[in-house]
Amino acid sequence: MSVQVKQLTKIYGTQKAVDGISFDIPEGAIVGLLGPNGAGKSTTMKILTGFIPQTSGMATVHGLDVEKNSLEIRRLTGYLPESNPLYLDMYVQEYLHYAAGFYEVNDPAKRVKQMLEMTGLGVEQHKKIGQLSKGYRQRVGLAQAMLHDPKVLILDEPTSGLDPNQLVDIRALIKEIGKSKTIILSTHIMQEVEAMCERVLIINKGKLVANDAVAQLQRKVAGGITVQVEFSDAVQQRELRSLSGIQEVRNEQGNQWLVTGDAKTDVRKTLFDYAVRSGKTVLSMSQHENSLEEIFRELTQKP
């Protein structure tokens, strides 16, 4: 496994920022780390990079304990924090050469050139960082995080504040990087996770409440099949809700409804039978999958 976490806990005073979470991430995976503000995401990432120690539990990166092998872990990981601290008065190429010195990169000129090409910074390399747009500053942060060719890349809100065009560019860059590295990506943009991530970890109040592929989460959260159905005539919600095996009924608009059945019920057959009995016509019916945003709300708003 590329990353392993077992019963990881971090306590600040009387508050448990991270509360006994466990998960494994295989090599070469892109995993989304989600949660409300203050849920413990950034704390988890800081522990994995050796930036802060855990209170208890264990975390390893490529088999190395993050607490016992802090220096080696930093050689294996690249970290782009949410704040993306940069020296704004330095030129792009100058800054990357400066950072390469800290990493003790072999042949720094060659590596800096590779990073400039990979991140599309070649045309901006002779500008001061303070003159760059936020999108290009994020590229500088990514280039710096990858200078030492880390095996694991940890990105905290890498697209925060970017415009739609910048979002597309950075998203494509991260997917390309993910072909050869393990990436842990924290973001509040659900479409980003759906587009890039193979698996999702959701943390709420310091606890891990989900660890699965998006498709699996959709099935687990819904409990059964959810369909979107439109009838020819008006129906009452209580009528649909009273049908055998129906768990949830929600009106979309007019005669359109979202109907969820339990795990044992074929809700499609139930609705067709209801329409026949009541003299109505089903104008359309399609299976509905909960969006990641709906799943996130369901899992993080529970008391």
GUFILUM-570877 format. One line per field, with one value per residue (C-alpha): residue number from 0; x, y, z. Coordinates in pm, whole numbers, plus 50000, padded with zeros to 5 digits. Each point is the difference from the previous one (the first is absolute). Example, Ala and Ser with C-alpha at 12.3 -4.5 7.8 and 13.67 -1.06 7.14 Angstrom:
<pts>
n = (0;1)
X = (51230;50137)
Y = (49550;50344)
Z = (50780;49934)
</pts>
This chain:
<pts>
n = (0;1;2;3;4;5;6;7;8;9;10;11;12;13;14;15;16;17;18;19;20;21;22;23;24;25;26;27;28;29;30;31;32;33;34;35;36;37;38;39;40;41;42;43;44;45;46;47;48;49;50;51;52;53;54;55;56;57;58;59;60;61;62;63;64;65;66;67;68;69;70;71;72;73;74;75;76;77;78;79;80;81;82;83;84;85;86;87;88;89;90;91;92;93;94;95;96;97;98;99;100;101;102;103;104;105;106;107;108;109;110;111;112;113;114;115;116;117;118;119;120;121;122;123;124;125;126;127;128;129;130;131;132;133;134;135;136;137;138;139;140;141;142;143;144;145;146;147;148;149;150;151;152;153;154;155;156;157;158;159;160;161;162;163;164;165;166;167;168;169;170;171;172;173;174;175;176;177;178;179;180;181;182;183;184;185;186;187;188;189;190;191;192;193;194;195;196;197;198;199;200;201;202;203;204;205;206;207;208;209;210;211;212;213;214;215;216;217;218;219;220;221;222;223;224;225;226;227;228;229;230;231;232;233;234;235;236;237;238;239;240;241;242;243;244;245;246;247;248;249;250;251;252;253;254;255;256;257;258;259;260;261;262;263;264;265;266;267;268;269;270;271;272;273;274;275;276;277;278;279;280;281;282;283;284;285;286;287;288;289;290;291;292;293;294;295;296;297;298;299;300;301;302)
X = (50000;50114;49834;49870;49823;49891;49802;50157;49910;50099;49891;50031;49929;49661;49903;50051;50081;50051;49826;50132;49981;50134;50043;50236;50087;50161;50287;49900;49648;49838;49789;49772;50010;49675;49839;49842;50225;50165;49937;50368;50108;50292;50116;50008;50202;50245;50058;50060;50262;50180;49907;49838;50005;49694;49884;49952;49953;50225;50053;50245;50104;50156;50055;50174;49852;49933;50096;50320;50119;49899;50289;49962;49624;50061;50218;49718;49716;49915;49764;49804;49829;49681;50178;50269;50274;50228;50272;49817;50311;50187;49989;49834;50315;50205;49754;50000;50382;49994;49754;50205;50290;49797;49906;50362;49873;50253;50057;49764;50011;49867;49732;49882;49972;49791;49766;49961;49898;49770;49811;49986;50207;50259;49853;49977;50337;50161;49716;49988;49757;49813;49916;49832;49629;49877;49981;50367;50094;49832;50211;50312;49888;49946;50338;50169;49817;50121;50359;50143;49786;49793;49812;49699;49851;49770;49795;49790;49740;50221;49729;49863;49916;50073;49777;49833;50278;50270;49803;50001;50375;50099;49761;50155;50347;49914;49851;50315;50220;49777;50107;50330;49940;49767;49793;49791;49781;49800;49736;49649;49923;49809;50012;50376;50000;49751;50215;50339;49979;49969;49899;49867;50080;49752;50088;49740;50078;50334;49852;50016;49639;50064;50277;49890;49965;49733;49777;50012;49915;49700;49859;50076;49852;49688;49934;49818;49926;49889;49808;49878;49647;49749;49628;49741;49778;50044;50065;50009;50325;49822;49880;50352;50135;49741;50115;50169;50380;50019;50240;50007;49796;50098;49824;50227;49753;49645;49935;50369;50112;50312;49908;50232;49919;50157;50273;49745;49759;50007;49860;49949;49751;49826;49946;49881;49751;49879;49952;49797;49775;49937;49943;50307;50275;50371;50144;50363;50205;50376;50230;50132;50344;50070;50262;50312;49868;49682;50205;50228;49703;49838;50315;50112;49666;49912;50000)
Y = (50000;50353;50151;49819;50162;49810;50153;50340;50258;50361;50192;50375;50071;49838;49985;49691;50143;49647;49716;49648;49990;49709;49958;49861;50157;49784;50124;50210;50089;50344;50030;50285;50105;50179;50149;50320;50280;49893;49630;49902;49981;50242;49854;49653;50126;50182;49680;49800;50250;50002;50364;49925;49685;49794;49951;49626;49742;49931;50130;49868;50115;49726;49796;50277;50123;50374;50066;49797;50083;50363;50102;49699;50061;50355;49864;49768;50253;50322;50239;50294;50171;50200;50331;49916;50218;50145;50265;50256;50209;49707;49905;49667;49828;50155;49873;49644;49993;50129;49726;49736;50087;49909;49667;49934;49916;49837;50211;50279;50187;49695;49932;50362;49998;49681;50154;50320;49792;49765;50279;50234;50267;50036;50323;50149;49887;50344;50178;50074;49772;50305;50093;49666;49920;49770;49712;50035;50039;49665;49855;50136;49829;49671;50027;50064;49706;49765;50120;49707;49747;49886;49671;50156;50340;50163;50295;50216;50202;50028;50173;50241;50338;49903;50103;49729;50002;49972;49719;49796;50051;49909;49703;49863;50049;49812;49710;49981;50001;49730;49752;49952;50110;49942;50315;50101;50292;50211;50228;50137;49976;49673;50000;50002;49685;49825;50089;49903;49767;49623;49993;50235;50036;50214;50129;50155;50130;49822;49659;49816;49958;49872;49818;49870;50059;50258;49738;49780;50298;50080;49653;49992;50344;49947;49658;49890;50115;50360;50090;50324;49952;50227;49918;50127;50126;50143;49755;50045;49950;49796;49757;49932;49986;49735;49758;49686;50027;50374;50179;50358;50218;50350;50227;50150;50218;49956;49628;49903;49805;49844;49668;49772;49641;49774;49753;49719;50202;50051;50351;50016;49711;50143;50335;49846;49783;50308;50192;49717;49968;50374;50053;50218;49988;49998;50260;49935;49805;49989;49880;50286;49994;50221;50259;50012;50325;49825;49716;50249;50182;49676;49875;50327;50138;49699;50080)
Z = (50000;49928;50308;50309;50294;50311;50288;49935;50265;50054;50310;50051;50367;50056;49632;49784;49659;49866;50178;49938;49619;49792;49625;49733;49665;49729;49789;49699;50123;49999;50316;50102;50366;50083;50307;50137;50122;50324;49938;50029;49634;50016;50331;49843;49704;50225;50198;49680;49882;50336;50055;50338;50217;50082;50359;49950;49729;49704;49648;49742;49653;49788;50314;50197;50327;49969;50361;50008;49648;49960;49774;49770;49980;49881;49721;49895;50011;49825;50179;49865;50299;49957;50061;49738;50156;49733;49982;49787;49929;49849;49634;49918;49877;50281;50262;49864;49999;50357;50106;49818;50229;50309;49843;49894;49652;49767;49688;50116;49666;49816;50261;50010;49621;50018;50256;49798;49699;50193;50173;49700;50172;49727;49861;50352;50139;49976;50179;50369;50183;50128;49639;49927;50005;50275;49753;49911;50366;50064;49719;50172;50321;49818;49829;50333;50163;49724;49964;50194;49809;50303;50001;50179;49924;50257;49875;50233;49806;49688;49792;50261;49846;49639;49711;49780;49739;50266;50165;49679;49953;50357;50002;49681;50145;50320;49802;49791;50312;50150;49731;50179;50362;50292;50055;50300;49901;50244;49849;50049;49628;49959;49619;50029;50209;49770;49698;50143;50297;50004;50365;50264;50370;50194;50347;50230;50350;49994;49911;49670;49882;49646;49816;49661;49628;49910;49834;50311;50222;49781;50056;50372;50075;49795;50156;49685;49647;49951;49685;49851;49873;49826;49995;49753;50281;50347;50284;50374;50187;50266;49730;49881;50354;50093;49729;50128;50026;49933;50236;49877;49765;49889;49752;49737;49812;49876;49952;50025;50307;50146;50159;50198;50085;50258;49905;49933;49785;49625;50023;49622;50000;50307;49827;49672;50190;50190;49673;49846;50309;50021;49626;49951;49738;50077;49761;50093;50249;50051;50271;50212;50162;50297;49920;50212;50146;50114;50150;50175;50153;50110;50174;50161;50119;50215;50374)
</pts>
